Amino acid sequence: MASPSFELQVAIVTRLKAAAAVTAFVGVRVYDSVPENPTFPYITVGEGDETSDDADCVDGFEISLDIDVWSRAQGFPEAKKISDEIRKALKSPELTIPTNALVDFRHRQTRFLRDPDGLTSHAVMTFEGFAEQP
């Protein structure tokens, strides 16, 4: 049985690498582990958690997952444009995962930050979902 959060991560990466509006900005630079000296801009599938939320006869999981956008363009416009395309790509059509049932998945918030290096704009997008294991 596969972890619901693992299946969701695979579905997200697959969707982002196939979304023309996203790849127009980042190509296929969607990472779990960032290579040394990466080309900007790029996306990382970041921190997340999976919390058990069982009910009668149902093994349920609340999943929270961050997707990060990293840009070296002047200011925040590029990071904001990329994060909007990510949100749209993950919104429709609905994501599916192969073994578990993804009952709900939604964008909760996006925060825009300036990294301490003074060069990098950073968008942190938080998504939440609920999955059931058969």
MDAnalysis code that builds the backbone (N, CA, C; Angstrom):
import MDAnalysis as mda
import numpy as np

u = mda.Universe.empty(402, n_residues=134, atom_resindex=np.repeat(np.arange(134), 3), trajectory=True)
u.add_TopologyAttr("name", ["N", "CA", "C"] * 134)
u.add_TopologyAttr("resid", np.arange(1, 135))
u.add_TopologyAttr("resname", ["MET", "ALA", "SER", "PRO", "SER", "PHE", "GLU", "LEU", "GLN", "VAL", "ALA", "ILE", "VAL", "THR", "ARG", "LEU", "LYS", "ALA", "ALA", "ALA", "ALA", "VAL", "THR", "ALA", "PHE", "VAL", "GLY", "VAL", "ARG", "VAL", "TYR", "ASP", "SER", "VAL", "PRO", "GLU", "ASN", "PRO", "THR", "PHE", "PRO", "TYR", "ILE", "THR", "VAL", "GLY", "GLU", "GLY", "ASP", "GLU", "THR", "SER", "ASP", "ASP", "ALA", "ASP", "CYS", "VAL", "ASP", "GLY", "PHE", "GLU", "ILE", "SER", "LEU", "ASP", "ILE", "ASP", "VAL", "TRP", "SER", "ARG", "ALA", "GLN", "GLY", "PHE", "PRO", "GLU", "ALA", "LYS", "LYS", "ILE", "SER", "ASP", "GLU", "ILE", "ARG", "LYS", "ALA", "LEU", "LYS", "SER", "PRO", "GLU", "LEU", "THR", "ILE", "PRO", "THR", "ASN", "ALA", "LEU", "VAL", "ASP", "PHE", "ARG", "HIS", "ARG", "GLN", "THR", "ARG", "PHE", "LEU", "ARG", "ASP", "PRO", "ASP", "GLY", "LEU", "THR", "SER", "HIS", "ALA", "VAL", "MET", "THR", "PHE", "GLU", "GLY", "PHE", "ALA", "GLU", "GLN", "PRO"])
u.atoms.positions = np.array([
    [0.854, -1.180, 0.000],
    [0.000, 0.000, 0.000],
    [0.892, 1.233, 0.000],
    [0.661, 2.128, -0.904],
    [1.464, 3.351, -1.018],
    [0.964, 4.424, -0.060],
    [1.889, 5.229, 0.404],
    [1.561, 6.375, 1.248],
    [0.733, 7.376, 0.443],
    [-0.380, 7.869, 1.002],
    [-1.167, 8.868, 0.276],
    [-0.360, 10.128, -0.052],
    [0.489, 10.583, 0.870],
    [1.253, 11.805, 0.583],
    [2.295, 11.567, -0.508],
    [2.856, 10.356, -0.570],
    [3.792, 10.034, -1.654],
    [3.064, 10.025, -2.994],
    [1.915, 9.365, -3.044],
    [1.152, 9.336, -4.298],
    [0.748, 10.740, -4.733],
    [0.379, 11.576, -3.771],
    [-0.002, 12.947, -4.094],
    [1.190, 13.729, -4.642],
    [2.363, 13.551, -4.037],
    [3.562, 14.235, -4.535],
    [3.866, 13.829, -5.972],
    [3.771, 12.548, -6.267],
    [4.020, 12.074, -7.640],
    [3.011, 12.700, -8.605],
    [1.738, 12.742, -8.210],
    [0.702, 13.331, -9.073],
    [0.961, 14.813, -9.314],
    [1.395, 15.524, -8.280],
    [1.672, 16.960, -8.406],
    [2.848, 17.196, -9.349],
    [3.945, 16.484, -9.141],
    [5.125, 16.665, -9.990],
    [4.791, 16.335, -11.443],
    [4.063, 15.246, -11.657],
    [3.671, 14.858, -13.009],
    [2.827, 15.945, -13.664],
    [1.859, 16.474, -12.919],
    [0.980, 17.529, -13.456],
    [1.773, 18.789, -13.783],
    [2.660, 19.206, -12.874],
    [3.410, 20.443, -13.108],
    [4.352, 20.319, -14.299],
    [4.958, 19.147, -14.476],
    [5.866, 18.955, -15.611],
    [5.120, 18.848, -16.937],
    [3.800, 18.629, -16.877],
    [2.993, 18.515, -18.091],
    [2.209, 19.791, -18.397],
    [2.175, 20.735, -17.464],
    [1.377, 21.955, -17.640],
    [2.170, 22.981, -18.444],
    [1.717, 23.273, -19.653],
    [2.444, 24.171, -20.553],
    [2.679, 25.550, -19.943],
    [1.700, 26.075, -19.213],
    [1.849, 27.414, -18.622],
    [2.921, 27.424, -17.532],
    [3.127, 26.297, -16.858],
    [4.173, 26.182, -15.837],
    [5.521, 25.962, -16.507],
    [5.568, 25.026, -17.450],
    [6.846, 24.711, -18.098],
    [7.360, 25.880, -18.948],
    [6.473, 26.793, -19.340],
    [6.932, 27.983, -20.061],
    [7.892, 28.801, -19.195],
    [7.736, 28.728, -17.885],
    [8.618, 29.438, -16.962],
    [9.809, 28.593, -16.511],
    [9.543, 27.329, -16.148],
    [10.580, 26.533, -15.464],
    [11.051, 25.316, -16.238],
    [10.519, 25.073, -17.412],
    [10.866, 23.839, -18.119],
    [10.448, 22.655, -17.263],
    [11.350, 21.708, -17.073],
    [11.039, 20.544, -16.218],
    [11.758, 20.653, -14.872],
    [12.134, 21.875, -14.476],
    [12.855, 22.086, -13.218],
    [11.888, 22.102, -12.035],
    [11.347, 20.925, -11.758],
    [10.481, 20.692, -10.603],
    [11.200, 19.636, -9.778],
    [11.663, 20.014, -8.583],
    [12.558, 19.160, -7.825],
    [12.005, 18.760, -6.463],
    [12.458, 17.591, -6.017],
    [12.317, 17.169, -4.626],
    [13.639, 17.505, -3.926],
    [14.721, 17.208, -4.608],
    [16.063, 17.528, -4.131],
    [16.720, 18.412, -5.197],
    [17.081, 19.621, -4.816],
    [17.604, 20.600, -5.776],
    [19.054, 20.279, -6.114],
    [19.390, 20.265, -7.405],
    [20.785, 20.021, -7.785],
    [21.681, 21.194, -7.360],
    [22.952, 20.940, -7.294],
    [23.905, 21.995, -6.979],
    [23.917, 23.006, -8.122],
    [23.937, 24.280, -7.779],
    [23.933, 25.380, -8.761],
    [22.763, 25.283, -9.747],
    [21.534, 25.307, -9.249],
    [20.380, 25.172, -10.141],
    [20.182, 26.398, -11.030],
    [19.504, 26.173, -12.139],
    [19.086, 27.262, -13.019],
    [17.769, 27.804, -12.479],
    [17.660, 29.128, -12.401],
    [16.433, 29.785, -11.935],
    [15.575, 30.149, -13.128],
    [14.271, 30.245, -12.988],
    [13.474, 29.871, -11.828],
    [13.274, 28.358, -11.779],
    [12.876, 27.886, -10.600],
    [12.549, 26.472, -10.445],
    [11.532, 26.304, -9.325],
    [11.016, 25.091, -9.242],
    [9.982, 24.739, -8.264],
    [10.498, 23.579, -7.423],
    [10.199, 23.620, -6.126],
    [10.468, 22.464, -5.277],
    [9.180, 22.024, -4.602],
    [9.042, 20.719, -4.475],
    [7.968, 20.158, -3.658],
    [8.585, 20.040, -2.284],
    [8.102, 20.879, -1.371],
    [8.780, 21.053, -0.099],
    [8.182, 20.282, 1.048],
    [8.180, 20.953, 2.178],
    [7.741, 20.355, 3.433],
    [6.282, 19.926, 3.354],
    [5.949, 18.947, 4.159],
    [4.574, 18.497, 4.226],
    [4.362, 17.618, 5.431],
    [3.117, 17.293, 5.666],
    [2.804, 16.339, 6.729],
    [1.563, 15.551, 6.360],
    [1.455, 14.411, 6.997],
    [0.336, 13.490, 6.781],
    [-0.165, 13.107, 8.170],
    [-1.395, 13.475, 8.489],
    [-1.968, 13.238, 9.806],
    [-3.119, 12.253, 9.693],
    [-3.090, 11.215, 10.509],
    [-4.183, 10.234, 10.501],
    [-5.471, 10.892, 10.955],
    [-6.542, 10.576, 10.250],
    [-7.873, 11.077, 10.589],
    [-8.863, 9.965, 10.263],
    [-8.771, 8.894, 11.051],
    [-9.578, 7.702, 10.794],
    [-11.007, 7.865, 11.289],
    [-11.909, 7.179, 10.627],
    [-13.312, 7.101, 11.033],
    [-13.710, 5.631, 10.949],
    [-14.938, 5.321, 11.285],
    [-15.396, 3.930, 11.212],
    [-15.142, 3.364, 9.824],
    [-14.357, 2.300, 9.756],
    [-14.079, 1.565, 8.522],
    [-13.314, 2.378, 7.467],
    [-12.757, 3.544, 7.835],
    [-12.033, 4.363, 6.874],
    [-10.707, 4.798, 7.486],
    [-9.608, 4.481, 6.780],
    [-8.307, 5.012, 7.149],
    [-8.113, 6.296, 6.364],
    [-8.212, 7.429, 7.068],
    [-8.119, 8.718, 6.411],
    [-6.865, 9.475, 6.797],
    [-6.433, 10.352, 5.895],
    [-5.234, 11.142, 6.127],
    [-5.461, 12.578, 5.678],
    [-5.202, 13.518, 6.580],
    [-5.135, 14.920, 6.205],
    [-3.703, 15.173, 5.743],
    [-3.563, 15.764, 4.574],
    [-2.242, 15.988, 3.989],
    [-2.054, 17.484, 3.770],
    [-0.927, 17.983, 4.220],
    [-0.535, 19.368, 3.959],
    [0.795, 19.320, 3.228],
    [0.927, 20.115, 2.175],
    [2.119, 20.062, 1.343],
    [2.465, 21.461, 0.850],
    [3.744, 21.820, 0.957],
    [4.214, 23.101, 0.434],
    [4.887, 22.901, -0.911],
    [4.598, 23.817, -1.812],
    [5.285, 23.893, -3.094],
    [5.956, 25.257, -3.112],
    [7.258, 25.266, -3.399],
    [8.033, 26.500, -3.356],
    [8.459, 26.912, -4.759],
    [8.395, 28.210, -5.017],
    [8.861, 28.790, -6.270],
    [10.078, 29.644, -5.933],
    [11.138, 29.478, -6.712],
    [12.393, 30.200, -6.498],
    [12.731, 30.979, -7.760],
    [12.930, 32.288, -7.615],
    [13.183, 33.150, -8.766],
    [14.312, 34.121, -8.447],
    [15.102, 34.428, -9.455],
    [16.137, 35.452, -9.320],
    [15.796, 36.681, -10.168],
    [14.587, 36.725, -10.705],
    [14.158, 37.906, -11.460],
    [13.958, 39.071, -10.490],
    [14.027, 40.275, -11.000],
    [13.851, 41.478, -10.188],
    [12.483, 41.480, -9.514],
    [12.440, 41.632, -8.207],
    [11.182, 41.737, -7.471],
    [10.420, 40.418, -7.427],
    [9.103, 40.539, -7.203],
    [8.250, 39.359, -7.048],
    [7.411, 38.980, -8.268],
    [7.362, 39.763, -9.355],
    [6.441, 39.426, -10.437],
    [6.585, 38.004, -10.979],
    [7.810, 37.545, -11.229],
    [7.971, 36.201, -11.790],
    [7.475, 35.136, -10.820],
    [7.835, 35.237, -9.557],
    [7.383, 34.258, -8.554],
    [5.861, 34.260, -8.446],
    [5.254, 35.427, -8.523],
    [3.788, 35.516, -8.439],
    [3.122, 34.912, -9.673],
    [3.681, 35.145, -10.839],
    [3.115, 34.570, -12.067],
    [3.226, 33.044, -12.051],
    [4.389, 32.532, -11.663],
    [4.583, 31.076, -11.631],
    [3.651, 30.441, -10.607],
    [3.550, 31.038, -9.424],
    [2.689, 30.445, -8.396],
    [1.223, 30.436, -8.836],
    [0.809, 31.461, -9.568],
    [-0.570, 31.465, -10.067],
    [-0.790, 30.354, -11.081],
    [0.195, 30.119, -11.941],
    [0.065, 29.025, -12.920],
    [0.070, 27.660, -12.227],
    [0.845, 27.511, -11.167],
    [0.840, 26.266, -10.394],
    [-0.548, 26.034, -9.801],
    [-1.106, 27.069, -9.183],
    [-2.441, 26.956, -8.575],
    [-3.471, 26.527, -9.607],
    [-3.432, 27.158, -10.775],
    [-4.390, 26.814, -11.828],
    [-4.170, 25.386, -12.336],
    [-2.915, 24.987, -12.494],
    [-2.609, 23.643, -13.006],
    [-3.085, 22.558, -12.046],
    [-3.006, 22.824, -10.753],
    [-3.397, 21.800, -9.774],
    [-4.883, 21.836, -9.439],
    [-5.561, 22.869, -9.911],
    [-6.988, 23.024, -9.614],
    [-7.870, 22.224, -10.564],
    [-7.487, 22.196, -11.829],
    [-8.361, 21.575, -12.806],
    [-7.540, 20.968, -13.938],
    [-7.823, 19.754, -14.366],
    [-8.805, 18.849, -13.778],
    [-8.334, 18.337, -12.423],
    [-9.267, 17.778, -11.678],
    [-8.950, 17.299, -10.340],
    [-7.838, 16.262, -10.387],
    [-6.965, 16.322, -9.394],
    [-5.894, 15.332, -9.278],
    [-6.453, 13.991, -8.848],
    [-5.845, 12.925, -9.322],
    [-6.185, 11.582, -8.863],
    [-4.885, 10.891, -8.468],
    [-5.010, 9.929, -7.572],
    [-3.857, 9.135, -7.163],
    [-4.219, 7.662, -7.359],
    [-3.223, 6.812, -7.688],
    [-3.531, 5.470, -8.180],
    [-4.108, 4.473, -7.171],
    [-3.634, 4.472, -5.939],
    [-4.062, 3.441, -4.986],
    [-5.064, 3.965, -3.978],
    [-4.817, 5.148, -3.476],
    [-5.670, 5.766, -2.468],
    [-6.696, 6.666, -3.146],
    [-7.698, 7.076, -2.390],
    [-8.726, 7.969, -2.931],
    [-8.463, 9.379, -2.432],
    [-8.184, 10.305, -3.351],
    [-8.017, 11.703, -2.989],
    [-9.403, 12.341, -2.966],
    [-9.915, 12.566, -1.766],
    [-11.278, 13.051, -1.573],
    [-11.364, 14.556, -1.797],
    [-10.334, 15.265, -1.348],
    [-10.342, 16.724, -1.437],
    [-8.905, 17.210, -1.596],
    [-8.718, 18.264, -2.383],
    [-7.405, 18.874, -2.543],
    [-7.616, 20.329, -2.909],
    [-6.978, 21.238, -2.155],
    [-7.191, 22.656, -2.432],
    [-5.982, 23.490, -2.040],
    [-5.869, 24.639, -2.684],
    [-4.854, 25.633, -2.350],
    [-5.341, 26.393, -1.118],
    [-4.480, 26.509, -0.107],
    [-4.854, 27.239, 1.106],
    [-4.282, 28.642, 1.113],
    [-2.981, 28.793, 0.797],
    [-2.375, 30.120, 0.867],
    [-1.055, 30.151, 0.112],
    [-0.678, 31.360, -0.314],
    [0.640, 31.589, -0.893],
    [1.270, 32.770, -0.172],
    [2.496, 32.574, 0.276],
    [3.258, 33.646, 0.921],
    [4.448, 33.988, 0.024],
    [4.759, 35.272, -0.073],
    [5.885, 35.734, -0.882],
    [6.942, 36.306, 0.051],
    [8.172, 35.828, -0.122],
    [9.266, 36.192, 0.774],
    [10.497, 36.602, -0.028],
    [11.300, 37.453, 0.571],
    [12.611, 37.766, 0.007],
    [13.615, 36.950, 0.808],
    [14.420, 36.147, 0.120],
    [15.404, 35.331, 0.821],
    [16.540, 36.196, 1.361],
    [17.210, 35.723, 2.412],
    [18.290, 36.495, 3.027],
    [19.445, 36.820, 2.078],
    [19.587, 36.075, 0.980],
    [20.690, 36.375, 0.055],
    [20.474, 37.695, -0.695],
    [19.263, 38.258, -0.591],
    [18.971, 39.527, -1.249],
    [18.743, 39.419, -2.745],
    [18.870, 38.228, -3.294],
    [18.733, 38.015, -4.735],
    [17.505, 37.198, -5.116],
    [17.061, 36.356, -4.203],
    [16.061, 35.351, -4.530],
    [14.695, 35.720, -3.997],
    [13.703, 35.694, -4.896],
    [12.301, 35.816, -4.504],
    [11.765, 34.408, -4.311],
    [10.911, 34.257, -3.341],
    [10.465, 32.926, -2.935],
    [8.971, 32.965, -2.672],
    [8.241, 32.080, -3.301],
    [6.818, 31.906, -3.022],
    [6.643, 30.557, -2.340],
    [5.926, 30.548, -1.226],
    [5.624, 29.314, -0.514],
    [4.117, 29.092, -0.631],
    [3.748, 28.046, -1.360],
    [2.344, 27.731, -1.589],
    [1.960, 26.531, -0.716],
    [0.905, 26.674, 0.057],
    [0.450, 25.585, 0.911],
    [-0.838, 25.010, 0.340],
    [-0.828, 23.687, 0.163],
    [-1.997, 22.946, -0.319],
    [-2.413, 21.963, 0.754],
    [-3.712, 21.694, 0.822],
    [-4.231, 20.729, 1.780],
    [-5.142, 19.741, 1.070],
    [-5.109, 18.520, 1.545],
    [-5.955, 17.498, 0.950],
    [-6.386, 16.484, 1.978],
    [-7.295, 15.641, 1.565],
    [-7.739, 14.522, 2.397],
    [-7.795, 13.285, 1.514],
    [-7.177, 12.201, 1.995],
    [-7.143, 10.939, 1.239],
    [-7.603, 9.795, 2.114],
    [-8.201, 8.793, 1.480],
    [-8.628, 7.571, 2.163],
    [-7.872, 6.388, 1.581],
    [-7.435, 5.496, 2.472],
    [-6.792, 4.251, 2.020],
    [-7.860, 3.166, 1.956],
    [-7.781, 2.342, 0.912],
    [-8.767, 1.240, 0.817],
    [-8.507, 0.168, 1.854],
])
